Amino acid sequence: MNVSENIRIALRSIRANWLRSLLTLSIIALGLMSLVGILTAIDGLLQSISNSFNRIGASSFTVERTYQNIQSKTQGRRRVRGKEISFRDAMEFKKRYAYQGSKVSVDLFCGNGMVATYKNNESSPNMKLVGVDENYLDVSSFELEIGRGFTANEVQNASSKIIIGPGFVDKLFNGKAEKALGKIINLDDNNYMVIGVTKSKGSTFGDSNDRRAMIPITKAREIYGTQFSNYLITTSVSVQQKFEDAISSAMGVMRNVRGLRPVDENDFSIKKSSSLMNQIKDITKTLRLATIAIGLMTLVGAAIGLMNIMLVSVTERTKEIGVSKALGATKRNILIQFLTEAITITMLGGIIGIILGLIVGNIVTFVIGQSFIFPFAWVALGLFVCIFTGILSGLYPALKAASLDPIESLRYE
């Protein structure tokens, strides 16, 4: 018998025992759906983060306070924060740092869970406010859809101006960005005039960047600043080849700003955007391995169920096997026939699972603002796992069927 004939016999057997086959097929489909779906979603998330970093540029780094993990005898392992970067430190660094082709931005996180209002319209109670300087939009991954950024004079004078995200526009101005320009909105009991609207950039790790508003950092310091406020310094370098030199220069400037002696250790840290991206990739590798392990465990259960079905099928078709052998079928023919049936069941379940996985994974991808992803590697992995599962679970029943005595098989009732 050729391959097509074996597949037809396999499909006929599946139809004859459709309920048992459907249950096993469903387990395989669910296993592959979770495997392909989660892996596709992870790829979409990584693509979203990668696009954000690409917009910032690989040649950027941040200067921030240190965080140190220490072991305590009474409280276990604790994360201890170093000395905060004050407004004076941040502005002094910005003033002194003059590396060729670099641009420095300083920002201050003001808070989450804020509500904005305009006339009778009110935003969701989950808005975020950040104080920024005139360089922030150039250094960060935010782009303007309409309007402009802050000028140095507006920052210096703590102007009551604001740049809002699409989340504000949707709630306050019915999604029409052009209507927002020049309007006075109230945010956290303070009035600001809208001078710009940022483009939508979706969410990162569930944190929506579209619900973010920006005010001049001096205004933010005036309203939200304390003596313990911590400021973040971000620096971009236009020439990739000079990136490491720029970091070394930044380290020297910051040590001088902090008044450190040559023997003192740094009480701040410098993080490269590229190194953070590599850390995220390492995390996603672990997630992928965990997902594959969970998916394989599900498929092991499906393989056991499929082997049980095939053993029952061998018993039920003992007489049929005897007739086939009496008509000239060899052990090899019987072996291939039953293996083909097992692989057919796993492939049907696998194809359904892969399609469902692509749908589920891309739903997540669309939610975070990315385009359709077809993960060839994970689809290929899914198909390979299906074939391997079919061979693994069908081999013993196939060998048992092939070794049946034709005379005894013909007598079987």
N, C-alpha and C positions, 0 to 999 in steps of 0.2 A: 504493500500500500504506500502511496505517496503522501506528502505532507498535507495536502488539501483534503485528501480522503480521511486522514487521521483527525483533522480539525472538524470535519463534518460529523464524524462519529462522536467526537468529544462534545460538540454542541448538542447533538441528539441526546446524549447521556445527561447533559446538564438540564435540558428541557424535561426529561423524564423524571429527574429528581430536583425540580426547580426550587423547592422550599429549602432543602438542605444546602444546595449550591448557593442560593441567595443569601443565606445567613453567613456562610463562609466568605462569600464575595463582599458582603457588607463590612465584615471585620477588616478585610484587606483594604477596602476603599477608605474606611475611616483612618486606618493606620497611615496610608499614603497621603490622605488629605491633610492630616496633622503634620506629617513630615514636610511635604512640599509647601503647604500653606505657611507654616511658621518660618521656614527657610526663605520663602519669597518675601514675607513681611520683614524679616531681618535685613534682606538685601535692599528693600525699599527704604528702611530706616537708615541704613548705612549710606545709601545714595543721597538721602535728604541731608544728613550731616555733612557728607562730602561736598555737596553743592554749597552749603553754608560756608564751609572752610574755603572753598574755591573763590567764593565772592569776597571773602576777607583777604584771601591770598595766603599762600604758604609761608611768605616772608613776613610774619607778624609774631609778636610775643607780648606777654603780659608781665607786669611787675606787680606782685601782690604780697600780702603778709604770709608768713610761714605757718605751716601746720605740722605738728610733730606728734607721733604716736608714742606714748610712754607706758610703761608697765607699772602699775601701782599694786602694792601688797593688799590694800584694803578694797580698792574700787576696780581692780582688774585693769584691762587695757583702756586707756583714755586718749582722746585726741585733744591736744593742747594747742591753742592759737597763740601765735607770736604777737609782737607789738603791731598795732594797726598802722596803716599808712595814712598819715594825717593829711589834711588839706594843704598845709604848708609844705609837707614832703612832696606831695604830688605836683603842686604848682612849681616848686623849686626844681624838681626833676625836669618838668616840661620846659622851664626857662633855660636850664643849663644844657640839656641834651640837644646837641646840634649836629648829629651825625648826618653826613651827606645823603640826601635822598630819603630821609626818614620823616615821619610825621607822628606826633604824640597826641593821644587823647586821654582825658581823665573823666571818669564817670562815678556816680554815687547811686547806689540802689536805695530808693526812698520807701518802697513798700508795695505789698500786694493787697488784693481785696478792696480796692478803691472803687467808688461809684462816681461817674461823671453825669452831669445833667446839662441839657440845653432846652430852654423853654419848658415844654411839658414832657420832653423825651428823657429817658433815663437809661444808662448803660447797665450791663450786667455787673453784679457786685464782685467781679474778679479781675479788675483792671490793675495793671502794673505801672508804676511810675519810676522813671530813672532821670537823674540829673546828669546832663552831658555838656561838653564844651563844643566849640565851633568846628573841631576836627572829627568829632565822633562819627558822623555819617560817612566820611571818607575812609576812616580806619575800620569801621564795623561792616557787617554784612547787610545793613539796611540801605535801601534805595528809595528815593522819593518818587511817588506817582504824580504828585502835583505840589506846587508851592516851592519853598526853599528851606534851607537849614538856618541855623543861628549864625549871626555875625559875631566877630570878636567884641564889638561894642555892646551888643545885647547881652553877651555873657558877662562882660565886665560890670555892666550896670544892673545885673540881676533882673532883667526885663521879664515881665509877666507874659511871655509868649510860650506857645506849646506846639509840638509836633505830635500828631496822633496816628495810631495804626488803623487798619481797616475795620477792626472790631468796634472802635468808637464810631466810625462813619456809618456802619450798618445800623447801629442802635439810635444814634442821635440825628443822622441826616439821611436816613432811608437808603444808605449805600451809595450816595452820590457825593463823591469826594470834592467836586468843584463847589458844592454848596457849603462846605465846611470852612473854606478859606475866609479869613477876616471875621469869623463869628467868635463870640465870647462864650466859652463853656465854663462850667463850674466843676472842679475836680477836688475832692476832699476839702470842701468849703473854701476853696481859693479860685479866683477868676483868672482865666488865661485867654489870650487871643490866638486862634489857630493860624499858623503860618505855613504849615506843610502837612502832607499826608504820606505815610510810607506805603510802599508796595507790599502786597501780601507775601509772606514767606513761610506760612504754615506753622507747624509745631515741631519741637524737638524734645523727645522724651516726655510727650504729653504737655509740655509747657508752650502755650500759644504765644508766638511773637507778634501776632496781629492785635493782641490786647494790650500793647505797650504804648505808653505816652512818654514824651521827653520834654523836659524843661531845662533852662540854663542851669548849669551846676551851681552857680553862685546863688540862684534862687532856691535851689534844692537845699543848699547848705543853710541858707537863711531860715527856712521853714523846718527842715527835717534833721539838720546837722546837730551833732553833739560832740563833746570832747573825745568820745569813743568811736566816732564814725570812721569807717574804713573805706578808703578810696581806691579804685582800681585804675591802673595805668596800662594802656594798650599802645603799642608802637608798631608801625608798619615800616618796612624797608623796601624801597623800590628795586634795588639790585640784589637778586638772590645770591650772587657770588660773595657779597659782602655781609651776608646775614650773620655769620658767627662773629665777625669783627664788630658788628653793630651791637650784638649781645654783650660782648666783652666791654665795649665802651659804656653801655647802659649800666652794667654792673659797677664799673668804676664810678660813674656819676652818682648812682644811688648810694654807694658806700660813703661818698663825700657828703651827700645830702643828709644821711642818717648819722653822720659824725662818728663813723667807725674807725678804730685804729687798725694799723696793718695786721696786728695779731688777732683782732676780733673776727669771729665768724659772721657770715652774712645773716642778718635778722630779717631778711626778705627772700623771696624766691622768684625766679624767672621761668616762665613756662612758654615753650614754643607751641604755636598752633599745630605744627606738623607732628610734634611728639604727642599732643593730646589726641590727634587723629589716630596715631598708631596705637595708643592705649585703647581707644574705642574699638579699633579693629581687633585687638587682642581679646577684648571682652566678647565681641560678636563671634569670634572663633570658638570660644568656650560655649556660648549659647548654641552655636550650630552643632557642636559635638554632643551637647546634652540633648538637643532635639533629635538628632540622628539616633542616639541611644534609646530614647523613649519610643520613637517610631519603630525601631527594630524590635523592641520588647513587645509592642502591640502585634507586630507581624509574626513573632514567634508563636503567640496565641493563635493567630490565624492559621499558621502552618500546622499546628497540632490538630486544629479542627479540620483542616483540609485532609490531613493524613487519615483521620478517623473516617471521613466521608469516603475516601478512596478505598480503604480497607473494607468498608461496608459494601461499596460498589463491586469489589472483587468477589465478595461472597455472593452477592445477588446475581452476578453475571458469570458464575462458575460454568453453567451449562453453555452459555454463549461462547465462553473461552474454549470449551471443549470442542464445540462445533467448528470454531475458527481453526483450531489446530488440526481437526480431522480433514478440513478442506485445504490444508497445506500451509497454514500460518506458522511461522517459526517463533522461537522464543523472543528473537529480536523484534519481530513484528508486534507481538503482544506487549513487550516492554515499552517500545516507542509509542504505542497506542495509548497506554495508561499514563505515561509521562506527558504526552501531548495534552491529554485531558486535564491533568493537574496544572500544567503551565497555562492552558487556555483559561481556566477559572481564575488563576492569579492575575493574568494579563487583563481580563475583563474588569476585575476589581481594581487593578492598578490604574487602568486608563480612566475609570470613573473617579478614583481617588485623586489622580493627578489633575484632572479637570476641575474638580471641586476645590482642590488645594490652590490652584492658580486663581480661581475666583475669590476665595477667602483671603489669600495673601495680597491680591491686588486691591481688594476693598480697603485693607489697612493702608496700602501704598497710596491710594487716592485720598484717603482721609488726611494723610500727612502732606498732601500737596505734590506728590510725585506722579510721573507718567507710568504707563503700563510696563510691567516687567515680565519677560518670559525667561525664566532661569534654566537655560539649556542644561547646565550641569546637574541641577536637582531633578529635572525631568529624566535625564539619562540615568541618574542614580536610582530614581524610583522604578524605572523599567528594568534595570539590572537586578534590583532587589526582588521584583516580581518574578523574574525568570529564575533567580536563585532559590526563592521560596518554593516555587512550583517544583523545581527539580528535587529540592531537599525533602519536601513533604510527599512527593509522589514516587520517589525512588523505591522505597521499601514495598509499598503496595504493588508497584509495577513488577518488581522482582518476584514477589509472591505470586502474582498472576501468571508471569512467564514460566514459573517453575511447576505450575499445576500439571498433573498427569492427565492427558486427554481422555483416556478411558474412564478414569474415576470422575472426571468433570462431566462426561456425558451421562453418567449414572446419577449425578447430583440432582436432588429434588429440592 
